[in-house]
Amino acid sequence: MSKNFNIDSDNDYNHWFDSPYYHILYENRDYKEAKKFIKKILKYLKLDKGSKILDAACGRGRHSIEIEKLGYKVLGIDLSKNSIKKAKKNENENLNFIIHDISIPLKSKFDAVFNLFTSFGYHNKKKDLDVLHAMEKNLKTGGIGIIDFFNINKIKKDLIENEIIIKKNIKFNIKRKVNQDYVNKSISFKDKKKQYNFNEKVNALSLDNFKNYLNNTNLRIQEVFGDYHLNPFDSDKSTRLIIILKKKSQSNK
């Protein structure tokens, strides 16, 4: 028996990210790096302690947890039921998690909205704009938004087309392709005599693409960094594209 999942439509989006296999494959994600980045970015932003921060597409909450530890009130949202269930084990008075689509605005306003670790661009371009409009609506005037995306030029340059990763006796076969529109990752493996095939596709967005998106919003770029150490962005060499945004008042749009 073979199961195929494609993350190109709204209905299929959450199969891979909600799957236990997603967390098996990525179990060794660098929590220390996440902790250092959160500490560094919050020091840069100089938000008042007690500020309300939305972690949009929070996963299991590794960034949310570190943000709250530094004295902020945090709400993490994600579509993955399994991830939110796991994240909720860390809830406290200032840290909460709910299942919610990041493209749909909440009723609350926040001092900052974070979208971290390439949690953007998994649908069509209209959906990308919906996510940005939701970020805008979720922010107070003068609020700060952060989008942490990959650097598409670096991805194209260093692409590993075929890779095998073995985790918990499961052999994950990974194939990657890049064109002018998408970065596509196919993940196939067999477990308990069942064949699984997942397809993950992310829009191949450059800084110029983001600038074009943002022209349709009331969000303005304040700074662009190229890695988790907050070094300047280099379109050829940087590993990340970290965009710092500010919500302007309507009169300044």
PyRosetta script that sets phi, psi and omega in degrees:
from pyrosetta import init, pose_from_sequence

init()
pose = pose_from_sequence("MSKNFNIDSDNDYNHWFDSPYYHILYENRDYKEAKKFIKKILKYLKLDKGSKILDAACGRGRHSIEIEKLGYKVLGIDLSKNSIKKAKKNENENLNFIIHDISIPLKSKFDAVFNLFTSFGYHNKKKDLDVLHAMEKNLKTGGIGIIDFFNINKIKKDLIENEIIIKKNIKFNIKRKVNQDYVNKSISFKDKKKQYNFNEKVNALSLDNFKNYLNNTNLRIQEVFGDYHLNPFDSDKSTRLIIILKKKSQSNK")
pose.set_psi(1, 138.1)
pose.set_omega(1, 179.9)
pose.set_phi(2, -123.9)
pose.set_psi(2, 136.3)
pose.set_omega(2, 177.0)
pose.set_phi(3, -115.5)
pose.set_psi(3, 126.9)
pose.set_omega(3, -178.9)
pose.set_phi(4, -115.4)
pose.set_psi(4, 133.5)
pose.set_omega(4, 179.4)
pose.set_phi(5, -133.8)
pose.set_psi(5, 132.2)
pose.set_omega(5, 179.2)
pose.set_phi(6, -121.0)
pose.set_psi(6, 127.2)
pose.set_omega(6, -175.5)
pose.set_phi(7, -96.7)
pose.set_psi(7, 47.1)
pose.set_omega(7, 180.0)
pose.set_phi(8, -106.2)
pose.set_psi(8, -14.0)
pose.set_omega(8, -177.6)
pose.set_phi(9, -120.7)
pose.set_psi(9, 160.9)
pose.set_omega(9, -178.4)
pose.set_phi(10, -59.2)
pose.set_psi(10, -38.1)
pose.set_omega(10, -176.8)
pose.set_phi(11, -68.8)
pose.set_psi(11, -31.7)
pose.set_omega(11, -175.8)
pose.set_phi(12, -96.9)
pose.set_psi(12, -8.8)
pose.set_omega(12, -171.4)
pose.set_phi(13, -49.8)
pose.set_psi(13, -42.1)
pose.set_omega(13, -167.3)
pose.set_phi(14, -91.6)
pose.set_psi(14, -4.8)
pose.set_omega(14, -176.9)
pose.set_phi(15, -57.5)
pose.set_psi(15, -50.1)
pose.set_omega(15, -176.5)
pose.set_phi(16, -70.3)
pose.set_psi(16, -47.8)
pose.set_omega(16, -176.9)
pose.set_phi(17, -69.8)
pose.set_psi(17, -23.3)
pose.set_omega(17, 178.6)
pose.set_phi(18, -92.7)
pose.set_psi(18, -4.8)
pose.set_omega(18, -177.9)
pose.set_phi(19, -78.6)
pose.set_psi(19, 143.3)
pose.set_omega(19, 175.1)
pose.set_phi(20, -63.1)
pose.set_psi(20, -24.5)
pose.set_omega(20, -178.8)
pose.set_phi(21, -69.6)
pose.set_psi(21, -30.1)
pose.set_omega(21, 176.3)
pose.set_phi(22, -58.2)
pose.set_psi(22, -44.6)
pose.set_omega(22, -178.1)
pose.set_phi(23, -76.9)
pose.set_psi(23, -25.1)
pose.set_omega(23, 173.7)
pose.set_phi(24, -68.2)
pose.set_psi(24, -46.6)
pose.set_omega(24, -178.2)
pose.set_phi(25, -63.6)
pose.set_psi(25, -37.8)
pose.set_omega(25, -174.7)
pose.set_phi(26, -109.3)
pose.set_psi(26, 30.2)
pose.set_omega(26, -175.7)
pose.set_phi(27, -65.5)
pose.set_psi(27, -21.6)
pose.set_omega(27, -175.7)
pose.set_phi(28, -98.6)
pose.set_psi(28, 22.3)
pose.set_omega(28, 177.1)
pose.set_phi(29, -56.6)
pose.set_psi(29, 145.9)
pose.set_omega(29, -169.8)
pose.set_phi(30, -80.3)
pose.set_psi(30, 96.5)
pose.set_omega(30, 179.3)
pose.set_phi(31, -71.0)
pose.set_psi(31, -31.8)
pose.set_omega(31, 178.2)
pose.set_phi(32, -64.6)
pose.set_psi(32, -41.4)
pose.set_omega(32, 178.5)
pose.set_phi(33, -63.9)
pose.set_psi(33, -41.0)
pose.set_omega(33, 178.5)
pose.set_phi(34, -61.6)
pose.set_psi(34, -42.6)
pose.set_omega(34, -179.7)
pose.set_phi(35, -63.6)
pose.set_psi(35, -43.6)
pose.set_omega(35, 179.7)
pose.set_phi(36, -65.6)
pose.set_psi(36, -40.7)
pose.set_omega(36, -179.6)
pose.set_phi(37, -64.9)
pose.set_psi(37, -45.2)
pose.set_omega(37, -179.9)
pose.set_phi(38, -60.9)
pose.set_psi(38, -43.9)
pose.set_omega(38, 179.7)
pose.set_phi(39, -62.5)
pose.set_psi(39, -41.2)
pose.set_omega(39, -177.3)
pose.set_phi(40, -71.1)
pose.set_psi(40, -42.9)
pose.set_omega(40, -176.5)
pose.set_phi(41, -70.7)
pose.set_psi(41, -35.8)
pose.set_omega(41, 178.5)
pose.set_phi(42, -70.6)
pose.set_psi(42, -33.3)
pose.set_omega(42, 175.3)
pose.set_phi(43, -65.1)
pose.set_psi(43, -39.1)
pose.set_omega(43, 178.5)
pose.set_phi(44, -66.5)
pose.set_psi(44, -41.6)
pose.set_omega(44, -175.2)
pose.set_phi(45, -72.8)
pose.set_psi(45, -27.6)
pose.set_omega(45, 179.4)
pose.set_phi(46, 56.1)
pose.set_psi(46, 41.8)
pose.set_omega(46, 175.8)
pose.set_phi(47, -72.2)
pose.set_psi(47, 144.5)
pose.set_omega(47, 176.6)
pose.set_phi(48, -63.7)
pose.set_psi(48, 142.8)
pose.set_omega(48, 175.3)
pose.set_phi(49, -62.1)
pose.set_psi(49, 139.9)
pose.set_omega(49, -176.3)
pose.set_phi(50, 91.3)
pose.set_psi(50, -3.4)
pose.set_omega(50, 177.0)
pose.set_phi(51, -61.0)
pose.set_psi(51, 150.6)
pose.set_omega(51, 179.6)
pose.set_phi(52, -91.5)
pose.set_psi(52, 124.9)
pose.set_omega(52, -177.5)
pose.set_phi(53, -124.0)
pose.set_psi(53, 133.5)
pose.set_omega(53, 176.0)
pose.set_phi(54, -103.0)
pose.set_psi(54, 124.5)
pose.set_omega(54, 174.8)
pose.set_phi(55, -100.3)
pose.set_psi(55, 98.3)
pose.set_omega(55, -173.9)
pose.set_phi(56, -88.5)
pose.set_psi(56, 119.7)
pose.set_omega(56, -171.3)
pose.set_phi(57, 72.3)
pose.set_psi(57, 61.0)
pose.set_omega(57, -171.2)
pose.set_phi(58, -80.6)
pose.set_psi(58, -14.0)
pose.set_omega(58, -174.7)
pose.set_phi(59, 59.8)
pose.set_psi(59, -132.8)
pose.set_omega(59, 179.4)
pose.set_phi(60, -84.2)
pose.set_psi(60, 2.8)
pose.set_omega(60, 170.5)
pose.set_phi(61, 92.7)
pose.set_psi(61, 18.7)
pose.set_omega(61, -176.0)
pose.set_phi(62, -62.2)
pose.set_psi(62, -37.0)
pose.set_omega(62, 177.7)
pose.set_phi(63, -77.0)
pose.set_psi(63, -41.4)
pose.set_omega(63, 179.8)
pose.set_phi(64, -56.5)
pose.set_psi(64, -43.5)
pose.set_omega(64, -178.0)
pose.set_phi(65, -60.6)
pose.set_psi(65, -44.4)
pose.set_omega(65, -179.0)
pose.set_phi(66, -69.5)
pose.set_psi(66, -35.6)
pose.set_omega(66, 177.9)
pose.set_phi(67, -63.2)
pose.set_psi(67, -45.7)
pose.set_omega(67, -178.8)
pose.set_phi(68, -63.3)
pose.set_psi(68, -37.6)
pose.set_omega(68, -179.5)
pose.set_phi(69, -61.3)
pose.set_psi(69, -25.8)
pose.set_omega(69, -178.3)
pose.set_phi(70, -90.2)
pose.set_psi(70, 8.6)
pose.set_omega(70, 169.9)
pose.set_phi(71, 104.2)
pose.set_psi(71, 22.5)
pose.set_omega(71, -178.2)
pose.set_phi(72, -116.7)
pose.set_psi(72, 159.4)
pose.set_omega(72, 176.3)
pose.set_phi(73, -94.6)
pose.set_psi(73, 123.7)
pose.set_omega(73, -169.0)
pose.set_phi(74, -125.9)
pose.set_psi(74, 135.4)
pose.set_omega(74, 168.6)
pose.set_phi(75, -118.2)
pose.set_psi(75, 124.5)
pose.set_omega(75, 176.1)
pose.set_phi(76, -104.6)
pose.set_psi(76, 133.3)
pose.set_omega(76, 178.3)
pose.set_phi(77, -125.9)
pose.set_psi(77, 145.2)
pose.set_omega(77, 179.8)
pose.set_phi(78, -163.3)
pose.set_psi(78, 153.7)
pose.set_omega(78, 177.4)
pose.set_phi(79, -82.7)
pose.set_psi(79, -18.1)
pose.set_omega(79, -177.5)
pose.set_phi(80, -75.4)
pose.set_psi(80, 112.9)
pose.set_omega(80, 180.0)
pose.set_phi(81, -62.8)
pose.set_psi(81, -40.8)
pose.set_omega(81, -178.5)
pose.set_phi(82, -67.7)
pose.set_psi(82, -38.2)
pose.set_omega(82, 178.9)
pose.set_phi(83, -67.3)
pose.set_psi(83, -43.2)
pose.set_omega(83, 179.4)
pose.set_phi(84, -66.2)
pose.set_psi(84, -37.4)
pose.set_omega(84, 176.6)
pose.set_phi(85, -59.3)
pose.set_psi(85, -42.0)
pose.set_omega(85, 178.1)
pose.set_phi(86, -67.9)
pose.set_psi(86, -43.8)
pose.set_omega(86, -177.6)
pose.set_phi(87, -63.4)
pose.set_psi(87, -36.0)
pose.set_omega(87, -176.6)
pose.set_phi(88, -61.4)
pose.set_psi(88, -19.1)
pose.set_omega(88, 177.6)
pose.set_phi(89, -66.1)
pose.set_psi(89, -16.2)
pose.set_omega(89, -179.6)
pose.set_phi(90, -103.6)
pose.set_psi(90, 6.9)
pose.set_omega(90, -176.9)
pose.set_phi(91, -64.5)
pose.set_psi(91, 148.5)
pose.set_omega(91, 171.4)
pose.set_phi(92, -151.4)
pose.set_psi(92, -167.2)
pose.set_omega(92, -175.6)
pose.set_phi(93, -58.2)
pose.set_psi(93, -33.2)
pose.set_omega(93, -176.0)
pose.set_phi(94, -109.3)
pose.set_psi(94, 8.1)
pose.set_omega(94, -177.3)
pose.set_phi(95, -138.4)
pose.set_psi(95, 117.4)
pose.set_omega(95, -178.6)
pose.set_phi(96, -136.7)
pose.set_psi(96, 154.8)
pose.set_omega(96, -179.0)
pose.set_phi(97, -134.8)
pose.set_psi(97, 138.5)
pose.set_omega(97, 176.1)
pose.set_phi(98, -140.7)
pose.set_psi(98, 155.7)
pose.set_omega(98, 173.7)
pose.set_phi(99, -79.4)
pose.set_psi(99, 120.7)
pose.set_omega(99, -177.4)
pose.set_phi(100, -162.6)
pose.set_psi(100, 145.4)
pose.set_omega(100, 178.2)
pose.set_phi(101, -80.6)
pose.set_psi(101, 125.8)
pose.set_omega(101, -175.6)
pose.set_phi(102, -69.6)
pose.set_psi(102, -11.6)
pose.set_omega(102, 178.7)
pose.set_phi(103, -88.5)
pose.set_psi(103, -1.3)
pose.set_omega(103, 180.0)
pose.set_phi(104, -112.7)
pose.set_psi(104, 119.3)
pose.set_omega(104, -178.1)
pose.set_phi(105, -61.0)
pose.set_psi(105, 147.8)
pose.set_omega(105, 172.9)
pose.set_phi(106, -89.1)
pose.set_psi(106, 170.4)
pose.set_omega(106, 178.2)
pose.set_phi(107, -81.2)
pose.set_psi(107, -20.4)
pose.set_omega(107, -178.8)
pose.set_phi(108, -86.0)
pose.set_psi(108, 158.3)
pose.set_omega(108, 174.4)
pose.set_phi(109, -111.0)
pose.set_psi(109, 145.8)
pose.set_omega(109, -175.1)
pose.set_phi(110, -125.9)
pose.set_psi(110, 155.4)
pose.set_omega(110, 175.8)
pose.set_phi(111, -76.5)
pose.set_psi(111, -27.2)
pose.set_omega(111, 178.9)
pose.set_phi(112, -151.7)
pose.set_psi(112, 147.0)
pose.set_omega(112, 174.4)
pose.set_phi(113, -126.6)
pose.set_psi(113, 123.3)
pose.set_omega(113, 179.6)
pose.set_phi(114, -106.1)
pose.set_psi(114, 135.4)
pose.set_omega(114, 171.0)
pose.set_phi(115, -128.5)
pose.set_psi(115, 100.9)
pose.set_omega(115, -165.6)
pose.set_phi(116, -114.2)
pose.set_psi(116, 158.9)
pose.set_omega(116, 170.5)
pose.set_phi(117, 59.9)
pose.set_psi(117, 50.3)
pose.set_omega(117, 177.2)
pose.set_phi(118, 51.7)
pose.set_psi(118, 61.1)
pose.set_omega(118, 177.1)
pose.set_phi(119, -109.1)
pose.set_psi(119, 33.9)
pose.set_omega(119, -174.1)
pose.set_phi(120, -138.8)
pose.set_psi(120, 150.5)
pose.set_omega(120, 170.6)
pose.set_phi(121, 88.8)
pose.set_psi(121, 18.6)
pose.set_omega(121, -176.1)
pose.set_phi(122, -90.3)
pose.set_psi(122, 3.7)
pose.set_omega(122, 179.2)
pose.set_phi(123, -130.4)
pose.set_psi(123, -158.8)
pose.set_omega(123, 177.9)
pose.set_phi(124, -78.2)
pose.set_psi(124, 174.3)
pose.set_omega(124, -174.2)
pose.set_phi(125, -68.9)
pose.set_psi(125, -28.0)
pose.set_omega(125, 175.2)
pose.set_phi(126, -63.0)
pose.set_psi(126, -41.1)
pose.set_omega(126, 179.0)
pose.set_phi(127, -66.3)
pose.set_psi(127, -36.9)
pose.set_omega(127, 175.4)
pose.set_phi(128, -57.5)
pose.set_psi(128, -45.0)
pose.set_omega(128, 178.5)
pose.set_phi(129, -65.3)
pose.set_psi(129, -36.1)
pose.set_omega(129, 176.8)
pose.set_phi(130, -60.6)
pose.set_psi(130, -40.1)
pose.set_omega(130, 178.8)
pose.set_phi(131, -64.0)
pose.set_psi(131, -42.9)
pose.set_omega(131, 179.5)
pose.set_phi(132, -67.8)
pose.set_psi(132, -38.4)
pose.set_omega(132, 177.0)
pose.set_phi(133, -66.2)
pose.set_psi(133, -36.2)
pose.set_omega(133, 176.9)
pose.set_phi(134, -65.6)
pose.set_psi(134, -41.4)
pose.set_omega(134, 176.7)
pose.set_phi(135, -59.3)
pose.set_psi(135, -45.2)
pose.set_omega(135, 179.8)
pose.set_phi(136, -60.0)
pose.set_psi(136, -45.9)
pose.set_omega(136, -178.0)
pose.set_phi(137, -70.3)
pose.set_psi(137, -28.7)
pose.set_omega(137, 179.6)
pose.set_phi(138, -77.8)
pose.set_psi(138, -14.9)
pose.set_omega(138, -177.6)
pose.set_phi(139, -93.2)
pose.set_psi(139, 143.5)
pose.set_omega(139, 168.1)
pose.set_phi(140, -69.7)
pose.set_psi(140, 157.1)
pose.set_omega(140, 173.1)
pose.set_phi(141, -58.7)
pose.set_psi(141, 129.0)
pose.set_omega(141, -175.8)
pose.set_phi(142, 88.7)
pose.set_psi(142, -3.8)
pose.set_omega(142, 179.8)
pose.set_phi(143, -70.6)
pose.set_psi(143, 161.6)
pose.set_omega(143, -173.8)
pose.set_phi(144, -110.8)
pose.set_psi(144, 133.5)
pose.set_omega(144, 173.4)
pose.set_phi(145, -114.5)
pose.set_psi(145, 147.4)
pose.set_omega(145, 176.6)
pose.set_phi(146, -130.7)
pose.set_psi(146, 128.8)
pose.set_omega(146, 171.4)
pose.set_phi(147, -117.6)
pose.set_psi(147, 121.1)
pose.set_omega(147, 179.7)
pose.set_phi(148, -110.0)
pose.set_psi(148, 105.2)
pose.set_omega(148, -174.4)
pose.set_phi(149, -123.9)
pose.set_psi(149, 165.8)
pose.set_omega(149, 173.8)
pose.set_phi(150, -75.2)
pose.set_psi(150, 159.8)
pose.set_omega(150, 173.5)
pose.set_phi(151, -90.0)
pose.set_psi(151, 108.8)
pose.set_omega(151, -172.5)
pose.set_phi(152, -61.2)
pose.set_psi(152, -33.8)
pose.set_omega(152, 179.3)
pose.set_phi(153, -65.7)
pose.set_psi(153, -38.2)
pose.set_omega(153, 177.9)
pose.set_phi(154, -69.8)
pose.set_psi(154, -38.3)
pose.set_omega(154, 177.8)
pose.set_phi(155, -60.6)
pose.set_psi(155, -47.0)
pose.set_omega(155, -179.7)
pose.set_phi(156, -62.4)
pose.set_psi(156, -39.3)
pose.set_omega(156, -177.4)
pose.set_phi(157, -69.2)
pose.set_psi(157, -40.6)
pose.set_omega(157, -171.9)
pose.set_phi(158, -107.1)
pose.set_psi(158, 16.4)
pose.set_omega(158, -174.0)
pose.set_phi(159, -57.2)
pose.set_psi(159, 128.5)
pose.set_omega(159, 170.6)
pose.set_phi(160, -98.1)
pose.set_psi(160, 106.8)
pose.set_omega(160, -171.7)
pose.set_phi(161, -70.9)
pose.set_psi(161, -38.1)
pose.set_omega(161, -178.1)
pose.set_phi(162, -132.3)
pose.set_psi(162, 134.1)
pose.set_omega(162, -177.1)
pose.set_phi(163, -151.3)
pose.set_psi(163, 143.2)
pose.set_omega(163, 173.9)
pose.set_phi(164, -118.9)
pose.set_psi(164, 125.9)
pose.set_omega(164, 178.3)
pose.set_phi(165, -124.2)
pose.set_psi(165, 128.2)
pose.set_omega(165, 179.9)
pose.set_phi(166, -107.3)
pose.set_psi(166, 120.9)
pose.set_omega(166, 178.8)
pose.set_phi(167, -135.4)
pose.set_psi(167, 127.3)
pose.set_omega(167, 178.0)
pose.set_phi(168, 51.2)
pose.set_psi(168, 45.6)
pose.set_omega(168, 177.7)
pose.set_phi(169, 64.6)
pose.set_psi(169, 15.9)
pose.set_omega(169, 175.1)
pose.set_phi(170, -108.7)
pose.set_psi(170, 127.1)
pose.set_omega(170, 179.8)
pose.set_phi(171, -94.9)
pose.set_psi(171, 106.4)
pose.set_omega(171, 179.3)
pose.set_phi(172, -88.0)
pose.set_psi(172, 119.5)
pose.set_omega(172, 175.8)
pose.set_phi(173, -97.5)
pose.set_psi(173, 118.1)
pose.set_omega(173, -174.2)
pose.set_phi(174, -117.9)
pose.set_psi(174, 128.1)
pose.set_omega(174, 176.5)
pose.set_phi(175, -123.3)
pose.set_psi(175, 134.1)
pose.set_omega(175, -177.3)
pose.set_phi(176, -123.6)
pose.set_psi(176, 141.9)
pose.set_omega(176, 175.1)
pose.set_phi(177, -138.5)
pose.set_psi(177, 147.6)
pose.set_omega(177, 177.0)
pose.set_phi(178, -132.5)
pose.set_psi(178, 133.6)
pose.set_omega(178, 169.3)
pose.set_phi(179, -130.5)
pose.set_psi(179, -168.0)
pose.set_omega(179, -175.6)
pose.set_phi(180, -70.6)
pose.set_psi(180, -15.1)
pose.set_omega(180, -177.1)
pose.set_phi(181, -107.8)
pose.set_psi(181, -34.5)
pose.set_omega(181, -170.6)
pose.set_phi(182, -138.9)
pose.set_psi(182, 154.7)
pose.set_omega(182, 162.0)
pose.set_phi(183, -108.4)
pose.set_psi(183, 118.9)
pose.set_omega(183, -174.4)
pose.set_phi(184, -114.6)
pose.set_psi(184, 130.4)
pose.set_omega(184, 178.0)
pose.set_phi(185, -123.5)
pose.set_psi(185, 121.3)
pose.set_omega(185, 175.6)
pose.set_phi(186, -104.2)
pose.set_psi(186, 127.9)
pose.set_omega(186, -177.7)
pose.set_phi(187, -121.9)
pose.set_psi(187, 118.0)
pose.set_omega(187, 179.5)
pose.set_phi(188, -128.7)
pose.set_psi(188, 145.2)
pose.set_omega(188, -179.6)
pose.set_phi(189, -166.3)
pose.set_psi(189, 166.7)
pose.set_omega(189, 177.9)
pose.set_phi(190, -122.2)
pose.set_psi(190, 135.5)
pose.set_omega(190, 177.2)
pose.set_phi(191, -144.3)
pose.set_psi(191, 129.8)
pose.set_omega(191, -179.2)
pose.set_phi(192, 51.1)
pose.set_psi(192, 46.8)
pose.set_omega(192, 176.1)
pose.set_phi(193, 66.5)
pose.set_psi(193, 12.2)
pose.set_omega(193, 176.4)
pose.set_phi(194, -111.8)
pose.set_psi(194, 137.9)
pose.set_omega(194, 177.4)
pose.set_phi(195, -94.4)
pose.set_psi(195, 131.5)
pose.set_omega(195, 179.0)
pose.set_phi(196, -119.6)
pose.set_psi(196, 138.8)
pose.set_omega(196, 177.8)
pose.set_phi(197, -134.1)
pose.set_psi(197, 117.4)
pose.set_omega(197, 178.2)
pose.set_phi(198, -115.9)
pose.set_psi(198, 147.6)
pose.set_omega(198, 177.1)
pose.set_phi(199, -130.1)
pose.set_psi(199, 122.8)
pose.set_omega(199, -177.7)
pose.set_phi(200, -117.5)
pose.set_psi(200, 120.7)
pose.set_omega(200, -176.3)
pose.set_phi(201, -124.5)
pose.set_psi(201, 127.5)
pose.set_omega(201, -178.7)
pose.set_phi(202, -122.1)
pose.set_psi(202, 138.2)
pose.set_omega(202, 177.5)
pose.set_phi(203, -61.3)
pose.set_psi(203, 134.9)
pose.set_omega(203, -178.5)
pose.set_phi(204, -83.5)
pose.set_psi(204, 81.9)
pose.set_omega(204, -171.8)
pose.set_phi(205, -98.1)
pose.set_psi(205, 130.6)
pose.set_omega(205, 174.5)
pose.set_phi(206, -98.3)
pose.set_psi(206, 175.2)
pose.set_omega(206, 176.1)
pose.set_phi(207, -61.0)
pose.set_psi(207, -38.5)
pose.set_omega(207, 178.1)
pose.set_phi(208, -63.7)
pose.set_psi(208, -37.5)
pose.set_omega(208, 176.9)
pose.set_phi(209, -61.5)
pose.set_psi(209, -43.3)
pose.set_omega(209, 178.6)
pose.set_phi(210, -64.3)
pose.set_psi(210, -40.2)
pose.set_omega(210, 178.8)
pose.set_phi(211, -60.7)
pose.set_psi(211, -40.9)
pose.set_omega(211, 177.7)
pose.set_phi(212, -64.1)
pose.set_psi(212, -42.9)
pose.set_omega(212, 175.4)
pose.set_phi(213, -56.8)
pose.set_psi(213, -48.2)
pose.set_omega(213, -171.9)
pose.set_phi(214, -68.8)
pose.set_psi(214, -20.0)
pose.set_omega(214, 174.8)
pose.set_phi(215, -62.6)
pose.set_psi(215, -18.9)
pose.set_omega(215, 179.4)
pose.set_phi(216, -94.9)
pose.set_psi(216, 8.2)
pose.set_omega(216, -178.0)
pose.set_phi(217, -128.8)
pose.set_psi(217, 179.6)
pose.set_omega(217, 174.2)
pose.set_phi(218, -104.5)
pose.set_psi(218, 28.5)
pose.set_omega(218, 177.2)
pose.set_phi(219, -105.7)
pose.set_psi(219, 133.2)
pose.set_omega(219, -177.9)
pose.set_phi(220, -122.7)
pose.set_psi(220, 139.6)
pose.set_omega(220, -179.1)
pose.set_phi(221, -71.4)
pose.set_psi(221, 128.4)
pose.set_omega(221, 177.2)
pose.set_phi(222, -101.5)
pose.set_psi(222, -35.5)
pose.set_omega(222, -176.6)
pose.set_phi(223, -161.6)
pose.set_psi(223, 153.8)
pose.set_omega(223, 176.2)
pose.set_phi(224, -132.6)
pose.set_psi(224, 123.9)
pose.set_omega(224, 178.4)
pose.set_phi(225, -110.7)
pose.set_psi(225, 159.9)
pose.set_omega(225, -175.2)
pose.set_phi(226, -112.1)
pose.set_psi(226, 0.1)
pose.set_omega(226, 177.2)
pose.set_phi(227, -165.2)
pose.set_psi(227, 178.5)
pose.set_omega(227, -176.7)
pose.set_phi(228, -76.6)
pose.set_psi(228, -2.7)
pose.set_omega(228, 173.2)
pose.set_phi(229, -94.5)
pose.set_psi(229, 0.7)
pose.set_omega(229, 179.1)
pose.set_phi(230, 65.6)
pose.set_psi(230, 35.9)
pose.set_omega(230, 170.6)
pose.set_phi(231, -76.1)
pose.set_psi(231, 155.5)
pose.set_omega(231, -179.5)
pose.set_phi(232, -57.5)
pose.set_psi(232, 150.1)
pose.set_omega(232, -179.3)
pose.set_phi(233, -76.2)
pose.set_psi(233, 129.8)
pose.set_omega(233, 173.9)
pose.set_phi(234, -120.5)
pose.set_psi(234, 117.5)
pose.set_omega(234, -171.9)
pose.set_phi(235, -63.0)
pose.set_psi(235, -21.1)
pose.set_omega(235, 179.6)
pose.set_phi(236, -97.0)
pose.set_psi(236, -31.1)
pose.set_omega(236, -170.7)
pose.set_phi(237, -110.8)
pose.set_psi(237, -25.7)
pose.set_omega(237, -173.7)
pose.set_phi(238, -65.5)
pose.set_psi(238, 144.3)
pose.set_omega(238, 178.6)
pose.set_phi(239, -82.7)
pose.set_psi(239, -26.0)
pose.set_omega(239, -177.1)
pose.set_phi(240, -128.9)
pose.set_psi(240, 164.5)
pose.set_omega(240, 171.4)
pose.set_phi(241, -124.9)
pose.set_psi(241, 98.5)
pose.set_omega(241, -175.7)
pose.set_phi(242, -109.0)
pose.set_psi(242, 110.6)
pose.set_omega(242, -173.4)
pose.set_phi(243, -105.6)
pose.set_psi(243, 123.8)
pose.set_omega(243, 176.5)
pose.set_phi(244, -98.1)
pose.set_psi(244, 123.9)
pose.set_omega(244, -175.6)
pose.set_phi(245, -118.1)
pose.set_psi(245, 155.4)
pose.set_omega(245, 174.4)
pose.set_phi(246, -132.9)
pose.set_psi(246, 136.6)
pose.set_omega(246, 177.6)
pose.set_phi(247, -83.6)
pose.set_psi(247, 118.1)
pose.set_omega(247, 179.5)
pose.set_phi(248, -85.3)
pose.set_psi(248, 158.1)
pose.set_omega(248, 172.1)
pose.set_phi(249, -70.3)
pose.set_psi(249, 157.1)
pose.set_omega(249, -177.6)
pose.set_phi(250, -57.2)
pose.set_psi(250, -33.4)
pose.set_omega(250, -178.3)
pose.set_phi(251, -69.1)
pose.set_psi(251, -20.3)
pose.set_omega(251, -179.5)
pose.set_phi(252, -100.6)
pose.set_psi(252, 5.7)
pose.set_omega(252, -173.9)
pose.set_phi(253, -63.7)
pose.dump_pdb("model.pdb")
